[in-house]
């Protein structure tokens, strides 16, 4: 019975350390010019979907709610369509790398940037989501949200 308890404790500790290992891998991946490791740590469609959701919320908040046949409805549809293609072209692996590197440099002033040195907070939001804050809360901090996708932790949002 004690063996099962120790085994369960070992599994919980391993699961708890797993996203921190991904953070360590991400630290190395953002300084390398090669994007092969970064590709395994980033979910670009999820990042684009989160930015699209925030963009759509901003557009619908600025334009009055009208029927699609009106001028405002036409503008809203075109902004959403253009927003999709702009997100596809803008949010790339290089963009993710540069965004994270710029956030780390802003927090630490180090060059080359070391991600682990900029982390002010890193902990679970839920069993399959992990939040990393670069910089102090309230001081223009950048947040990286990792989600467990299959057997890996990947960046799914940059806030």
C-alpha positions as CSV (number, residue, x, y, z in Angstrom):
1,X,0.0,0.0,0.0
2,X,2.8,2.4,0.8
3,X,4.4,1.6,-2.6
4,X,1.2,2.7,-4.4
5,X,1.2,5.9,-2.3
6,X,4.8,6.6,-3.3
7,X,4.1,5.8,-6.9
8,X,1.2,8.2,-6.9
9,X,3.3,10.9,-5.3
10,X,6.0,10.4,-7.9
11,X,3.4,10.7,-10.8
12,X,2.0,13.9,-9.3
13,X,5.5,15.4,-8.9
14,X,6.4,14.5,-12.4
15,X,3.2,16.0,-13.8
16,X,3.8,19.1,-11.8
17,X,7.3,19.5,-13.2
18,X,6.4,18.7,-16.8
19,X,5.5,22.2,-17.9
20,X,8.6,23.7,-16.2
21,X,10.6,21.4,-18.4
22,X,8.8,22.8,-21.4
23,X,9.6,26.3,-20.2
24,X,13.3,25.2,-20.0
25,X,13.1,23.9,-23.6
26,X,11.4,27.1,-24.7
27,X,14.2,29.1,-23.1
28,X,16.7,27.4,-25.4
29,X,14.5,27.5,-28.5
30,X,14.0,31.3,-28.5
31,X,17.7,32.0,-28.7
32,X,18.5,29.5,-31.5
33,X,18.1,30.7,-35.1
34,X,16.7,27.3,-36.1
35,X,12.9,27.0,-35.6
36,X,12.6,23.2,-35.4
37,X,12.4,23.0,-31.6
38,X,10.3,26.1,-31.4
39,X,7.8,24.4,-33.8
40,X,7.2,21.6,-31.4
41,X,6.5,24.1,-28.5
42,X,4.1,26.5,-30.3
43,X,0.6,26.0,-31.5
44,X,0.2,28.7,-34.1
45,X,-3.5,28.0,-35.0
46,X,-4.4,28.4,-31.4
47,X,-2.5,31.7,-31.0
48,X,-4.2,33.0,-34.2
49,X,-7.6,31.9,-32.9
50,X,-7.1,33.7,-29.6
51,X,-6.0,36.9,-31.4
52,X,-8.9,36.6,-33.8
53,X,-11.3,36.3,-30.9
54,X,-9.9,39.4,-29.2
55,X,-9.9,41.3,-32.5
56,X,-13.6,40.3,-33.2
57,X,-14.6,41.4,-29.7
58,X,-12.9,44.8,-30.3
59,X,-14.5,45.3,-33.7
60,X,-18.0,44.3,-32.5
61,X,-17.6,46.7,-29.5
62,X,-16.7,49.6,-31.8
63,X,-19.4,49.2,-34.5
64,X,-23.1,49.3,-33.7
65,X,-25.0,46.0,-34.0
66,X,-26.9,46.2,-37.3
67,X,-28.1,43.8,-40.0
68,X,-25.4,42.4,-42.4
69,X,-26.9,44.3,-45.4
70,X,-26.1,47.7,-43.9
71,X,-22.8,49.7,-44.2
72,X,-21.8,48.9,-40.6
73,X,-22.5,45.2,-41.2
74,X,-20.4,45.3,-44.4
75,X,-17.5,47.0,-42.6
76,X,-17.6,44.5,-39.8
77,X,-17.6,41.5,-42.2
78,X,-14.6,42.9,-44.2
79,X,-12.6,43.7,-41.1
80,X,-13.1,40.2,-39.9
81,X,-12.1,38.8,-43.3
82,X,-9.1,41.0,-43.6
83,X,-8.2,40.3,-39.9
84,X,-8.0,36.6,-40.7
85,X,-5.6,37.0,-43.6
86,X,-3.5,39.6,-41.6
87,X,-3.3,37.2,-38.7
88,X,-2.1,34.4,-41.0
89,X,0.6,36.6,-42.4
90,X,1.6,38.3,-39.1
91,X,1.6,35.5,-36.5
92,X,4.4,33.2,-37.5
93,X,7.1,31.3,-35.6
94,X,9.4,34.2,-36.1
95,X,6.8,36.6,-34.7
96,X,6.4,34.4,-31.6
97,X,10.1,34.2,-31.1
98,X,10.6,38.0,-31.5
99,X,7.6,38.7,-29.2
100,X,9.0,36.5,-26.4
101,X,12.5,37.8,-26.9
102,X,11.4,41.4,-26.8
103,X,9.4,40.8,-23.6
104,X,12.3,39.1,-22.0
105,X,14.7,41.8,-23.0
106,X,12.3,44.5,-21.7
107,X,12.0,42.7,-18.3
108,X,15.7,41.7,-17.8
109,X,17.7,44.0,-20.1
110,X,19.7,40.9,-21.0
111,X,21.1,40.2,-24.5
112,X,20.8,37.4,-25.5
113,X,17.5,37.1,-23.7
114,X,17.1,34.3,-21.1
115,X,13.5,33.5,-20.6
116,X,13.8,31.8,-17.2
117,X,15.4,35.0,-15.9
118,X,12.3,37.0,-16.8
119,X,9.7,34.7,-15.3
120,X,8.0,36.3,-12.4
121,X,5.2,33.8,-12.1
122,X,4.6,30.3,-13.5
123,X,1.9,27.9,-12.3
124,X,-1.1,25.9,-13.4
125,X,-4.4,27.5,-14.3
126,X,-6.0,24.1,-14.5
127,X,-4.8,20.6,-15.0
128,X,-4.1,21.2,-18.7
129,X,-3.3,25.0,-18.8
130,X,-0.2,26.7,-17.4
131,X,0.4,30.4,-17.2
132,X,3.8,32.1,-17.3
133,X,4.1,35.8,-16.5
134,X,7.2,37.7,-17.8
135,X,7.6,40.7,-15.6
136,X,5.8,42.0,-12.6
137,X,2.0,42.1,-12.4
138,X,0.7,45.6,-13.4
139,X,3.9,46.6,-15.0
140,X,3.1,45.8,-18.7
141,X,3.8,42.1,-18.1
142,X,3.6,39.6,-21.0
143,X,1.7,36.4,-20.3
144,X,2.4,33.1,-22.1
145,X,-0.3,30.5,-21.8
146,X,0.7,26.9,-22.3
147,X,-1.8,24.1,-22.9
148,X,-1.3,20.4,-22.8
149,X,-1.9,19.1,-26.3
150,X,-1.5,15.4,-26.5
151,X,1.8,14.6,-24.8
152,X,3.3,18.1,-25.0
153,X,2.9,21.5,-23.5
154,X,2.6,24.2,-26.2
155,X,2.2,28.0,-26.2
156,X,-1.4,28.6,-27.2
157,X,-1.7,32.3,-26.4
158,X,0.6,35.3,-25.9
159,X,-1.1,38.2,-24.0
